Amino acid sequence: YHKVLERKDLDVAFVMTPSGMHAQMAMDAAQAGKHVIVTKPIEVTLEKANRMIQVSRDCGVKLAVDFEQRYAPHNLRIKRAIEDGRLGKLVLGEARMKWYRAQKYYDGWHGT
């Protein structure tokens, strides 16, 4: 990945590695002047996450965590309902969704 980070035609690095492996790649990308997007969770320890944030700030690049459901149609409908005032003044919210994944999904690194 170091070779890719040397490329001048790339502005953003998307770190899509297993949980617990984001920090070093993200910091390397930031130090190469690339903005960084990582998959959830940002890291598995607060110490690593804070270090990623600090290195990104020091390097003057953006660090973001991917929330792939943010623009899903059902979530956008909820957002519009809130913005249009159809739900009144919200002071607290909690959402639950049923999302089935077979055990096989969690047997690998996804289970970390």
Biopython code that builds the backbone (N, CA, C, O; Angstrom):
import numpy as np
from Bio.PDB.StructureBuilder import StructureBuilder

atoms = [
    (1, "TYR", "N", (0.813, -1.210, 0.000)),
    (1, "TYR", "CA", (0.000, 0.000, 0.000)),
    (1, "TYR", "C", (0.847, 1.260, 0.000)),
    (1, "TYR", "O", (0.366, 2.331, -0.371)),
    (2, "HIS", "N", (2.089, 1.146, 0.408)),
    (2, "HIS", "CA", (2.966, 2.324, 0.426)),
    (2, "HIS", "C", (3.161, 2.894, -0.974)),
    (2, "HIS", "O", (3.231, 4.111, -1.150)),
    (3, "LYS", "N", (3.248, 2.015, -1.967)),
    (3, "LYS", "CA", (3.398, 2.456, -3.362)),
    (3, "LYS", "C", (2.187, 3.289, -3.789)),
    (3, "LYS", "O", (2.325, 4.314, -4.455)),
    (4, "VAL", "N", (1.011, 2.831, -3.395)),
    (4, "VAL", "CA", (-0.211, 3.554, -3.752)),
    (4, "VAL", "C", (-0.211, 4.932, -3.103)),
    (4, "VAL", "O", (-0.621, 5.910, -3.728)),
    (5, "LEU", "N", (0.241, 5.019, -1.862)),
    (5, "LEU", "CA", (0.253, 6.298, -1.154)),
    (5, "LEU", "C", (1.209, 7.305, -1.783)),
    (5, "LEU", "O", (1.073, 8.508, -1.557)),
    (6, "GLU", "N", (2.159, 6.838, -2.557)),
    (6, "GLU", "CA", (3.101, 7.734, -3.242)),
    (6, "GLU", "C", (2.471, 8.416, -4.451)),
    (6, "GLU", "O", (3.003, 9.407, -4.952)),
    (7, "ARG", "N", (1.357, 7.900, -4.914)),
    (7, "ARG", "CA", (0.726, 8.452, -6.121)),
    (7, "ARG", "C", (0.215, 9.870, -5.878)),
    (7, "ARG", "O", (-0.455, 10.145, -4.882)),
    (8, "LYS", "N", (0.542, 10.753, -6.800)),
    (8, "LYS", "CA", (0.133, 12.160, -6.689)),
    (8, "LYS", "C", (-1.284, 12.392, -7.211)),
    (8, "LYS", "O", (-1.883, 13.432, -6.935)),
    (9, "ASP", "N", (-1.823, 11.428, -7.964)),
    (9, "ASP", "CA", (-3.156, 11.594, -8.540)),
    (9, "ASP", "C", (-4.271, 11.121, -7.607)),
    (9, "ASP", "O", (-5.441, 11.142, -7.988)),
    (10, "LEU", "N", (-3.929, 10.701, -6.405)),
    (10, "LEU", "CA", (-4.917, 10.248, -5.422)),
    (10, "LEU", "C", (-4.970, 11.218, -4.247)),
    (10, "LEU", "O", (-3.937, 11.628, -3.717)),
    (11, "ASP", "N", (-6.180, 11.577, -3.850)),
    (11, "ASP", "CA", (-6.369, 12.508, -2.734)),
    (11, "ASP", "C", (-6.873, 11.831, -1.469)),
    (11, "ASP", "O", (-6.700, 12.351, -0.367)),
    (12, "VAL", "N", (-7.500, 10.659, -1.632)),
    (12, "VAL", "CA", (-8.161, 9.990, -0.514)),
    (12, "VAL", "C", (-7.765, 8.522, -0.468)),
    (12, "VAL", "O", (-7.656, 7.857, -1.499)),
    (13, "ALA", "N", (-7.551, 8.030, 0.752)),
    (13, "ALA", "CA", (-7.312, 6.597, 0.960)),
    (13, "ALA", "C", (-8.485, 6.047, 1.758)),
    (13, "ALA", "O", (-8.873, 6.618, 2.777)),
    (14, "PHE", "N", (-9.041, 4.944, 1.296)),
    (14, "PHE", "CA", (-10.141, 4.285, 2.002)),
    (14, "PHE", "C", (-9.571, 3.007, 2.601)),
    (14, "PHE", "O", (-9.271, 2.055, 1.880)),
    (15, "VAL", "N", (-9.424, 2.989, 3.920)),
    (15, "VAL", "CA", (-8.843, 1.845, 4.624)),
    (15, "VAL", "C", (-9.965, 0.869, 4.960)),
    (15, "VAL", "O", (-10.815, 1.144, 5.808)),
    (16, "MET", "N", (-9.953, -0.265, 4.287)),
    (16, "MET", "CA", (-11.017, -1.270, 4.438)),
    (16, "MET", "C", (-10.406, -2.587, 4.895)),
    (16, "MET", "O", (-10.566, -3.619, 4.244)),
    (17, "THR", "N", (-9.718, -2.539, 6.000)),
    (17, "THR", "CA", (-9.053, -3.714, 6.548)),
    (17, "THR", "C", (-9.838, -4.232, 7.749)),
    (17, "THR", "O", (-10.736, -3.542, 8.233)),
    (18, "PRO", "N", (-9.523, -5.423, 8.237)),
    (18, "PRO", "CA", (-10.211, -5.934, 9.421)),
    (18, "PRO", "C", (-10.062, -5.001, 10.630)),
    (18, "PRO", "O", (-9.086, -4.258, 10.736)),
    (19, "SER", "N", (-11.030, -5.052, 11.524)),
    (19, "SER", "CA", (-10.984, -4.258, 12.750)),
    (19, "SER", "C", (-9.664, -4.492, 13.463)),
    (19, "SER", "O", (-9.189, -5.623, 13.567)),
    (20, "GLY", "N", (-9.081, -3.409, 13.951)),
    (20, "GLY", "CA", (-7.807, -3.496, 14.649)),
    (20, "GLY", "C", (-6.605, -3.304, 13.749)),
    (20, "GLY", "O", (-5.467, -3.309, 14.220)),
    (21, "MET", "N", (-6.844, -3.133, 12.454)),
    (21, "MET", "CA", (-5.733, -2.950, 11.516)),
    (21, "MET", "C", (-5.802, -1.607, 10.785)),
    (21, "MET", "O", (-5.079, -1.403, 9.809)),
    (22, "HIS", "N", (-6.653, -0.698, 11.240)),
    (22, "HIS", "CA", (-6.827, 0.573, 10.551)),
    (22, "HIS", "C", (-5.742, 1.592, 10.877)),
    (22, "HIS", "O", (-5.315, 2.342, 9.999)),
    (23, "ALA", "N", (-5.299, 1.627, 12.115)),
    (23, "ALA", "CA", (-4.473, 2.735, 12.600)),
    (23, "ALA", "C", (-3.219, 2.974, 11.773)),
    (23, "ALA", "O", (-3.012, 4.086, 11.288)),
    (24, "GLN", "N", (-2.390, 1.978, 11.602)),
    (24, "GLN", "CA", (-1.114, 2.204, 10.925)),
    (24, "GLN", "C", (-1.310, 2.652, 9.485)),
    (24, "GLN", "O", (-0.656, 3.589, 9.027)),
    (25, "MET", "N", (-2.210, 1.984, 8.773)),
    (25, "MET", "CA", (-2.457, 2.372, 7.380)),
    (25, "MET", "C", (-3.042, 3.781, 7.291)),
    (25, "MET", "O", (-2.661, 4.560, 6.417)),
    (26, "ALA", "N", (-3.954, 4.100, 8.182)),
    (26, "ALA", "CA", (-4.565, 5.429, 8.178)),
    (26, "ALA", "C", (-3.524, 6.501, 8.474)),
    (26, "ALA", "O", (-3.510, 7.547, 7.826)),
    (27, "MET", "N", (-2.661, 6.253, 9.438)),
    (27, "MET", "CA", (-1.632, 7.239, 9.769)),
    (27, "MET", "C", (-0.618, 7.371, 8.639)),
    (27, "MET", "O", (-0.162, 8.476, 8.344)),
    (28, "ASP", "N", (-0.263, 6.268, 8.013)),
    (28, "ASP", "CA", (0.646, 6.324, 6.863)),
    (28, "ASP", "C", (0.026, 7.145, 5.738)),
    (28, "ASP", "O", (0.706, 7.947, 5.097)),
    (29, "ALA", "N", (-1.259, 6.942, 5.505)),
    (29, "ALA", "CA", (-1.947, 7.694, 4.452)),
    (29, "ALA", "C", (-1.976, 9.185, 4.786)),
    (29, "ALA", "O", (-1.719, 10.022, 3.921)),
    (30, "ALA", "N", (-2.286, 9.512, 6.031)),
    (30, "ALA", "CA", (-2.311, 10.914, 6.454)),
    (30, "ALA", "C", (-0.936, 11.550, 6.282)),
    (30, "ALA", "O", (-0.822, 12.679, 5.805)),
    (31, "GLN", "N", (0.093, 10.828, 6.668)),
    (31, "GLN", "CA", (1.452, 11.352, 6.543)),
    (31, "GLN", "C", (1.874, 11.494, 5.082)),
    (31, "GLN", "O", (2.803, 12.238, 4.769)),
    (32, "ALA", "N", (1.191, 10.783, 4.196)),
    (32, "ALA", "CA", (1.441, 10.918, 2.756)),
    (32, "ALA", "C", (0.580, 12.038, 2.157)),
    (32, "ALA", "O", (0.598, 12.263, 0.947)),
    (33, "GLY", "N", (-0.170, 12.735, 3.015)),
    (33, "GLY", "CA", (-0.987, 13.852, 2.559)),
    (33, "GLY", "C", (-2.342, 13.465, 2.006)),
    (33, "GLY", "O", (-2.983, 14.262, 1.321)),
    (34, "LYS", "N", (-2.788, 12.252, 2.293)),
    (34, "LYS", "CA", (-4.087, 11.780, 1.798)),
    (34, "LYS", "C", (-5.150, 11.947, 2.877)),
    (34, "LYS", "O", (-4.898, 11.702, 4.057)),
    (35, "HIS", "N", (-6.338, 12.366, 2.461)),
    (35, "HIS", "CA", (-7.481, 12.316, 3.364)),
    (35, "HIS", "C", (-7.804, 10.837, 3.563)),
    (35, "HIS", "O", (-7.523, 10.015, 2.690)),
    (36, "VAL", "N", (-8.393, 10.498, 4.710)),
    (36, "VAL", "CA", (-8.571, 9.085, 5.053)),
    (36, "VAL", "C", (-10.021, 8.794, 5.438)),
    (36, "VAL", "O", (-10.637, 9.529, 6.209)),
    (37, "ILE", "N", (-10.545, 7.704, 4.882)),
    (37, "ILE", "CA", (-11.836, 7.159, 5.297)),
    (37, "ILE", "C", (-11.561, 5.742, 5.785)),
    (37, "ILE", "O", (-10.873, 4.974, 5.113)),
    (38, "VAL", "N", (-12.097, 5.396, 6.950)),
    (38, "VAL", "CA", (-11.938, 4.035, 7.472)),
    (38, "VAL", "C", (-13.317, 3.419, 7.691)),
    (38, "VAL", "O", (-14.300, 4.129, 7.903)),
    (39, "THR", "N", (-13.376, 2.094, 7.637)),
    (39, "THR", "CA", (-14.615, 1.402, 7.954)),
    (39, "THR", "C", (-14.803, 1.376, 9.467)),
    (39, "THR", "O", (-13.867, 1.635, 10.224)),
    (40, "LYS", "N", (-16.013, 1.064, 9.896)),
    (40, "LYS", "CA", (-16.301, 0.962, 11.329)),
    (40, "LYS", "C", (-15.724, -0.338, 11.880)),
    (40, "LYS", "O", (-15.672, -1.336, 11.161)),
    (41, "PRO", "N", (-15.304, -0.347, 13.093)),
    (41, "PRO", "CA", (-15.067, 0.785, 13.972)),
    (41, "PRO", "C", (-13.786, 1.514, 13.577)),
    (41, "PRO", "O", (-12.931, 0.949, 12.895)),
    (42, "ILE", "N", (-13.657, 2.759, 14.003)),
    (42, "ILE", "CA", (-12.461, 3.515, 13.644)),
    (42, "ILE", "C", (-11.205, 2.742, 14.065)),
    (42, "ILE", "O", (-10.221, 2.719, 13.325)),
    (43, "GLU", "N", (-11.229, 2.131, 15.204)),
    (43, "GLU", "CA", (-10.157, 1.258, 15.709)),
    (43, "GLU", "C", (-10.714, 0.486, 16.894)),
    (43, "GLU", "O", (-11.838, 0.742, 17.326)),
    (44, "VAL", "N", (-9.946, -0.448, 17.419)),
    (44, "VAL", "CA", (-10.455, -1.269, 18.520)),
    (44, "VAL", "C", (-10.038, -0.757, 19.893)),
    (44, "VAL", "O", (-10.539, -1.237, 20.910)),
    (45, "THR", "N", (-9.131, 0.210, 19.934)),
    (45, "THR", "CA", (-8.782, 0.829, 21.214)),
    (45, "THR", "C", (-8.884, 2.342, 21.073)),
    (45, "THR", "O", (-8.638, 2.899, 20.004)),
    (46, "LEU", "N", (-9.248, 2.989, 22.160)),
    (46, "LEU", "CA", (-9.337, 4.442, 22.180)),
    (46, "LEU", "C", (-7.970, 5.060, 21.909)),
    (46, "LEU", "O", (-7.872, 6.087, 21.237)),
    (47, "GLU", "N", (-6.928, 4.445, 22.426)),
    (47, "GLU", "CA", (-5.569, 4.957, 22.225)),
    (47, "GLU", "C", (-5.227, 5.033, 20.734)),
    (47, "GLU", "O", (-4.718, 6.049, 20.260)),
    (48, "LYS", "N", (-5.507, 3.958, 20.002)),
    (48, "LYS", "CA", (-5.216, 3.952, 18.560)),
    (48, "LYS", "C", (-6.084, 4.971, 17.825)),
    (48, "LYS", "O", (-5.605, 5.674, 16.935)),
    (49, "ALA", "N", (-7.352, 5.048, 18.197)),
    (49, "ALA", "CA", (-8.255, 6.003, 17.543)),
    (49, "ALA", "C", (-7.780, 7.432, 17.772)),
    (49, "ALA", "O", (-7.743, 8.232, 16.838)),
    (50, "ASN", "N", (-7.420, 7.754, 19.002)),
    (50, "ASN", "CA", (-6.934, 9.099, 19.312)),
    (50, "ASN", "C", (-5.647, 9.419, 18.566)),
    (50, "ASN", "O", (-5.448, 10.550, 18.121)),
    (51, "ARG", "N", (-4.784, 8.440, 18.430)),
    (51, "ARG", "CA", (-3.534, 8.640, 17.684)),
    (51, "ARG", "C", (-3.837, 8.925, 16.210)),
    (51, "ARG", "O", (-3.224, 9.809, 15.612)),
    (52, "MET", "N", (-4.766, 8.191, 15.632)),
    (52, "MET", "CA", (-5.166, 8.436, 14.239)),
    (52, "MET", "C", (-5.691, 9.860, 14.069)),
    (52, "MET", "O", (-5.346, 10.552, 13.110)),
    (53, "ILE", "N", (-6.520, 10.282, 15.000)),
    (53, "ILE", "CA", (-7.087, 11.630, 14.948)),
    (53, "ILE", "C", (-5.982, 12.667, 15.040)),
    (53, "ILE", "O", (-5.966, 13.627, 14.270)),
    (54, "GLN", "N", (-5.063, 12.485, 15.970)),
    (54, "GLN", "CA", (-3.989, 13.454, 16.156)),
    (54, "GLN", "C", (-3.074, 13.533, 14.939)),
    (54, "GLN", "O", (-2.719, 14.627, 14.501)),
    (55, "VAL", "N", (-2.695, 12.391, 14.395)),
    (55, "VAL", "CA", (-1.826, 12.383, 13.209)),
    (55, "VAL", "C", (-2.530, 13.065, 12.041)),
    (55, "VAL", "O", (-1.903, 13.827, 11.304)),
    (56, "SER", "N", (-3.812, 12.805, 11.864)),
    (56, "SER", "CA", (-4.561, 13.450, 10.782)),
    (56, "SER", "C", (-4.590, 14.960, 10.963)),
    (56, "SER", "O", (-4.400, 15.707, 10.004)),
    (57, "ARG", "N", (-4.827, 15.404, 12.179)),
    (57, "ARG", "CA", (-4.813, 16.849, 12.459)),
    (57, "ARG", "C", (-3.439, 17.435, 12.179)),
    (57, "ARG", "O", (-3.316, 18.470, 11.524)),
    (58, "ASP", "N", (-2.413, 16.770, 12.679)),
    (58, "ASP", "CA", (-1.042, 17.259, 12.482)),
    (58, "ASP", "C", (-0.678, 17.361, 11.009)),
    (58, "ASP", "O", (0.082, 18.245, 10.613)),
    (59, "CYS", "N", (-1.216, 16.463, 10.202)),
    (59, "CYS", "CA", (-0.906, 16.426, 8.764)),
    (59, "CYS", "C", (-1.853, 17.294, 7.939)),
    (59, "CYS", "O", (-1.668, 17.444, 6.731)),
    (60, "GLY", "N", (-2.862, 17.862, 8.586)),
    (60, "GLY", "CA", (-3.790, 18.743, 7.885)),
    (60, "GLY", "C", (-4.713, 18.036, 6.908)),
    (60, "GLY", "O", (-5.101, 18.609, 5.890)),
    (61, "VAL", "N", (-5.067, 16.788, 7.217)),
    (61, "VAL", "CA", (-5.980, 16.031, 6.356)),
    (61, "VAL", "C", (-7.224, 15.638, 7.142)),
    (61, "VAL", "O", (-7.223, 15.642, 8.373)),
    (62, "LYS", "N", (-8.267, 15.305, 6.427)),
    (62, "LYS", "CA", (-9.519, 14.875, 7.045)),
    (62, "LYS", "C", (-9.475, 13.380, 7.328)),
    (62, "LYS", "O", (-8.910, 12.605, 6.557)),
    (63, "LEU", "N", (-10.077, 12.988, 8.440)),
    (63, "LEU", "CA", (-10.239, 11.584, 8.814)),
    (63, "LEU", "C", (-11.727, 11.360, 9.037)),
    (63, "LEU", "O", (-12.359, 12.086, 9.805)),
    (64, "ALA", "N", (-12.285, 10.363, 8.373)),
    (64, "ALA", "CA", (-13.719, 10.098, 8.492)),
    (64, "ALA", "C", (-13.963, 8.606, 8.643)),
    (64, "ALA", "O", (-13.173, 7.776, 8.192)),
    (65, "VAL", "N", (-15.078, 8.287, 9.292)),
    (65, "VAL", "CA", (-15.509, 6.899, 9.420)),
    (65, "VAL", "C", (-16.702, 6.703, 8.489)),
    (65, "VAL", "O", (-17.636, 7.505, 8.488)),
    (66, "ASP", "N", (-16.665, 5.645, 7.708)),
    (66, "ASP", "CA", (-17.716, 5.343, 6.743)),
    (66, "ASP", "C", (-18.982, 4.875, 7.451)),
    (66, "ASP", "O", (-18.956, 3.938, 8.248)),
    (67, "PHE", "N", (-20.059, 5.528, 7.153)),
    (67, "PHE", "CA", (-21.381, 5.104, 7.619)),
    (67, "PHE", "C", (-22.200, 4.824, 6.363)),
    (67, "PHE", "O", (-22.950, 5.681, 5.896)),
    (68, "GLU", "N", (-22.052, 3.633, 5.830)),
    (68, "GLU", "CA", (-22.588, 3.310, 4.509)),
    (68, "GLU", "C", (-24.105, 3.368, 4.426)),
    (68, "GLU", "O", (-24.650, 3.437, 3.324)),
    (69, "GLN", "N", (-24.797, 3.342, 5.541)),
    (69, "GLN", "CA", (-26.263, 3.391, 5.524)),
    (69, "GLN", "C", (-26.815, 4.818, 5.568)),
    (69, "GLN", "O", (-28.026, 5.021, 5.480)),
    (70, "ARG", "N", (-25.932, 5.798, 5.704)),
    (70, "ARG", "CA", (-26.378, 7.186, 5.854)),
    (70, "ARG", "C", (-27.294, 7.630, 4.715)),
    (70, "ARG", "O", (-28.276, 8.334, 4.950)),
    (71, "TYR", "N", (-26.985, 7.231, 3.505)),
    (71, "TYR", "CA", (-27.755, 7.687, 2.348)),
    (71, "TYR", "C", (-28.694, 6.621, 1.785)),
    (71, "TYR", "O", (-29.176, 6.745, 0.659)),
    (72, "ALA", "N", (-28.947, 5.595, 2.554)),
    (72, "ALA", "CA", (-29.908, 4.574, 2.135)),
    (72, "ALA", "C", (-31.297, 5.213, 2.085)),
    (72, "ALA", "O", (-31.624, 6.037, 2.939)),
    (73, "PRO", "N", (-32.112, 4.850, 1.103)),
    (73, "PRO", "CA", (-33.427, 5.491, 0.935)),
    (73, "PRO", "C", (-34.281, 5.519, 2.203)),
    (73, "PRO", "O", (-34.908, 6.537, 2.495)),
    (74, "HIS", "N", (-34.318, 4.422, 2.961)),
    (74, "HIS", "CA", (-35.156, 4.407, 4.167)),
    (74, "HIS", "C", (-34.644, 5.396, 5.213)),
    (74, "HIS", "O", (-35.441, 6.003, 5.928)),
    (75, "ASN", "N", (-33.347, 5.562, 5.309)),
    (75, "ASN", "CA", (-32.794, 6.523, 6.265)),
    (75, "ASN", "C", (-33.023, 7.958, 5.799)),
    (75, "ASN", "O", (-33.258, 8.844, 6.621)),
    (76, "LEU", "N", (-32.957, 8.193, 4.506)),
    (76, "LEU", "CA", (-33.230, 9.532, 3.979)),
    (76, "LEU", "C", (-34.689, 9.927, 4.201)),
    (76, "LEU", "O", (-34.980, 11.100, 4.434)),
    (77, "ARG", "N", (-35.608, 8.962, 4.133)),
    (77, "ARG", "CA", (-37.023, 9.256, 4.410)),
    (77, "ARG", "C", (-37.201, 9.694, 5.866)),
    (77, "ARG", "O", (-37.952, 10.626, 6.155)),
    (78, "ILE", "N", (-36.515, 9.023, 6.765)),
    (78, "ILE", "CA", (-36.590, 9.407, 8.180)),
    (78, "ILE", "C", (-36.012, 10.801, 8.373)),
    (78, "ILE", "O", (-36.595, 11.626, 9.076)),
    (79, "LYS", "N", (-34.884, 11.062, 7.761)),
    (79, "LYS", "CA", (-34.241, 12.380, 7.866)),
    (79, "LYS", "C", (-35.178, 13.475, 7.358)),
    (79, "LYS", "O", (-35.319, 14.521, 7.992)),
    (80, "ARG", "N", (-35.819, 13.232, 6.209)),
    (80, "ARG", "CA", (-36.758, 14.209, 5.646)),
    (80, "ARG", "C", (-37.946, 14.441, 6.584)),
    (80, "ARG", "O", (-38.392, 15.575, 6.757)),
    (81, "ALA", "N", (-38.450, 13.377, 7.179)),
    (81, "ALA", "CA", (-39.581, 13.513, 8.104)),
    (81, "ALA", "C", (-39.197, 14.385, 9.292)),
    (81, "ALA", "O", (-39.996, 15.202, 9.748)),
    (82, "ILE", "N", (-37.992, 14.215, 9.789)),
    (82, "ILE", "CA", (-37.517, 15.032, 10.908)),
    (82, "ILE", "C", (-37.381, 16.481, 10.467)),
    (82, "ILE", "O", (-37.861, 17.390, 11.145)),
    (83, "GLU", "N", (-36.723, 16.697, 9.326)),
    (83, "GLU", "CA", (-36.513, 18.061, 8.828)),
    (83, "GLU", "C", (-37.825, 18.776, 8.525)),
    (83, "GLU", "O", (-37.934, 19.986, 8.722)),
    (84, "ASP", "N", (-38.824, 18.029, 8.046)),
    (84, "ASP", "CA", (-40.130, 18.617, 7.723)),
    (84, "ASP", "C", (-40.995, 18.833, 8.963)),
    (84, "ASP", "O", (-42.085, 19.396, 8.859)),
    (85, "GLY", "N", (-40.530, 18.398, 10.126)),
    (85, "GLY", "CA", (-41.278, 18.582, 11.360)),
    (85, "GLY", "C", (-42.435, 17.619, 11.537)),
    (85, "GLY", "O", (-43.285, 17.834, 12.401)),
    (86, "ARG", "N", (-42.489, 16.568, 10.743)),
    (86, "ARG", "CA", (-43.607, 15.623, 10.826)),
    (86, "ARG", "C", (-43.591, 14.809, 12.114)),
    (86, "ARG", "O", (-44.599, 14.197, 12.465)),
    (87, "LEU", "N", (-42.479, 14.790, 12.815)),
    (87, "LEU", "CA", (-42.381, 14.015, 14.057)),
    (87, "LEU", "C", (-42.371, 14.910, 15.290)),
    (87, "LEU", "O", (-42.129, 14.440, 16.402)),
    (88, "GLY", "N", (-42.632, 16.188, 15.093)),
    (88, "GLY", "CA", (-42.602, 17.117, 16.209)),
    (88, "GLY", "C", (-41.167, 17.434, 16.609)),
    (88, "GLY", "O", (-40.223, 17.144, 15.874)),
    (89, "LYS", "N", (-41.022, 18.030, 17.776)),
    (89, "LYS", "CA", (-39.690, 18.374, 18.269)),
    (89, "LYS", "C", (-39.088, 17.137, 18.936)),
    (89, "LYS", "O", (-39.580, 16.676, 19.966)),
    (90, "LEU", "N", (-38.037, 16.612, 18.348)),
    (90, "LEU", "CA", (-37.395, 15.429, 18.916)),
    (90, "LEU", "C", (-36.385, 15.841, 19.977)),
    (90, "LEU", "O", (-35.588, 16.756, 19.773)),
    (91, "VAL", "N", (-36.430, 15.158, 21.101)),
    (91, "VAL", "CA", (-35.459, 15.415, 22.158)),
    (91, "VAL", "C", (-34.601, 14.189, 22.438)),
    (91, "VAL", "O", (-33.544, 14.289, 23.060)),
    (92, "LEU", "N", (-35.062, 13.034, 21.977)),
    (92, "LEU", "CA", (-34.313, 11.798, 22.175)),
    (92, "LEU", "C", (-34.778, 10.792, 21.138)),
    (92, "LEU", "O", (-35.959, 10.750, 20.793)),
    (93, "GLY", "N", (-33.880, 10.006, 20.655)),
    (93, "GLY", "CA", (-34.263, 9.002, 19.675)),
    (93, "GLY", "C", (-33.494, 7.711, 19.864)),
    (93, "GLY", "O", (-32.352, 7.708, 20.324)),
    (94, "GLU", "N", (-34.131, 6.633, 19.506)),
    (94, "GLU", "CA", (-33.488, 5.322, 19.524)),
    (94, "GLU", "C", (-34.051, 4.543, 18.350)),
    (94, "GLU", "O", (-35.258, 4.546, 18.109)),
    (95, "ALA", "N", (-33.182, 3.889, 17.637)),
    (95, "ALA", "CA", (-33.632, 3.109, 16.482)),
    (95, "ALA", "C", (-33.109, 1.689, 16.600)),
    (95, "ALA", "O", (-31.994, 1.455, 17.066)),
    (96, "ARG", "N", (-33.915, 0.769, 16.178)),
    (96, "ARG", "CA", (-33.518, -0.641, 16.131)),
    (96, "ARG", "C", (-33.926, -1.180, 14.773)),
    (96, "ARG", "O", (-34.984, -0.845, 14.241)),
    (97, "MET", "N", (-33.085, -2.003, 14.239)),
    (97, "MET", "CA", (-33.443, -2.606, 12.969)),
    (97, "MET", "C", (-33.084, -4.073, 12.978)),
    (97, "MET", "O", (-32.077, -4.480, 13.557)),
    (98, "LYS", "N", (-33.901, -4.841, 12.344)),
    (98, "LYS", "CA", (-33.621, -6.269, 12.219)),
    (98, "LYS", "C", (-32.759, -6.444, 10.987)),
    (98, "LYS", "O", (-33.146, -6.060, 9.883)),
    (99, "TRP", "N", (-31.598, -7.023, 11.181)),
    (99, "TRP", "CA", (-30.667, -7.186, 10.085)),
    (99, "TRP", "C", (-30.038, -8.549, 10.242)),
    (99, "TRP", "O", (-29.147, -8.735, 11.071)),
    (100, "TYR", "N", (-30.480, -9.480, 9.472)),
    (100, "TYR", "CA", (-29.991, -10.841, 9.617)),
    (100, "TYR", "C", (-28.695, -11.046, 8.856)),
    (100, "TYR", "O", (-28.573, -10.666, 7.692)),
    (101, "ARG", "N", (-27.742, -11.645, 9.522)),
    (101, "ARG", "CA", (-26.525, -12.132, 8.885)),
    (101, "ARG", "C", (-26.247, -13.510, 9.463)),
    (101, "ARG", "O", (-26.342, -13.718, 10.672)),
    (102, "ALA", "N", (-25.909, -14.429, 8.610)),
    (102, "ALA", "CA", (-25.608, -15.792, 9.051)),
    (102, "ALA", "C", (-24.346, -15.795, 9.908)),
    (102, "ALA", "O", (-23.518, -14.890, 9.797)),
    (103, "GLN", "N", (-24.197, -16.791, 10.747)),
    (103, "GLN", "CA", (-23.042, -16.898, 11.632)),
    (103, "GLN", "C", (-21.726, -16.834, 10.860)),
    (103, "GLN", "O", (-20.732, -16.317, 11.370)),
    (104, "LYS", "N", (-21.718, -17.352, 9.645)),
    (104, "LYS", "CA", (-20.503, -17.352, 8.825)),
    (104, "LYS", "C", (-19.913, -15.943, 8.703)),
    (104, "LYS", "O", (-18.693, -15.784, 8.674)),
    (105, "TYR", "N", (-20.766, -14.931, 8.632)),
    (105, "TYR", "CA", (-20.309, -13.543, 8.537)),
    (105, "TYR", "C", (-19.455, -13.167, 9.750)),
    (105, "TYR", "O", (-18.450, -12.470, 9.612)),
    (106, "TYR", "N", (-19.852, -13.624, 10.925)),
    (106, "TYR", "CA", (-19.178, -13.235, 12.163)),
    (106, "TYR", "C", (-17.998, -14.131, 12.516)),
    (106, "TYR", "O", (-17.225, -13.791, 13.411)),
    (107, "ASP", "N", (-17.842, -15.246, 11.852)),
    (107, "ASP", "CA", (-16.757, -16.174, 12.177)),
    (107, "ASP", "C", (-15.383, -15.611, 11.841)),
    (107, "ASP", "O", (-14.405, -15.963, 12.500)),
    (108, "GLY", "N", (-15.284, -14.770, 10.859)),
    (108, "GLY", "CA", (-14.008, -14.170, 10.479)),
    (108, "GLY", "C", (-13.749, -12.911, 11.284)),
    (108, "GLY", "O", (-14.171, -12.799, 12.436)),
    (109, "TRP", "N", (-13.064, -11.978, 10.681)),
    (109, "TRP", "CA", (-12.697, -10.746, 11.378)),
    (109, "TRP", "C", (-13.901, -9.868, 11.694)),
    (109, "TRP", "O", (-13.802, -8.999, 12.560)),
    (110, "HIS", "N", (-15.042, -10.064, 11.018)),
    (110, "HIS", "CA", (-16.216, -9.247, 11.316)),
    (110, "HIS", "C", (-16.674, -9.418, 12.762)),
    (110, "HIS", "O", (-17.331, -8.534, 13.313)),
    (111, "GLY", "N", (-16.341, -10.525, 13.367)),
    (111, "GLY", "CA", (-16.764, -10.787, 14.737)),
    (111, "GLY", "C", (-15.927, -10.090, 15.791)),
    (111, "GLY", "O", (-16.188, -10.249, 16.983)),
    (112, "THR", "N", (-14.918, -9.316, 15.379)),
    (112, "THR", "CA", (-14.048, -8.650, 16.358)),
    (112, "THR", "C", (-14.656, -7.386, 16.888)),
    (112, "THR", "O", (-14.049, -6.711, 17.719)),
]
sb = StructureBuilder()
sb.init_structure("model")
sb.init_model(0)
sb.init_chain("A")
sb.init_seg("    ")
for serial, (resi, resn, name, xyz) in enumerate(atoms, 1):
    if name == "N":
        sb.init_residue(resn, " ", resi, " ")
    sb.init_atom(name, np.array(xyz, "f"), 0.0, 1.0, " ", f" {name:<3s}", serial, name[0])
structure = sb.get_structure()
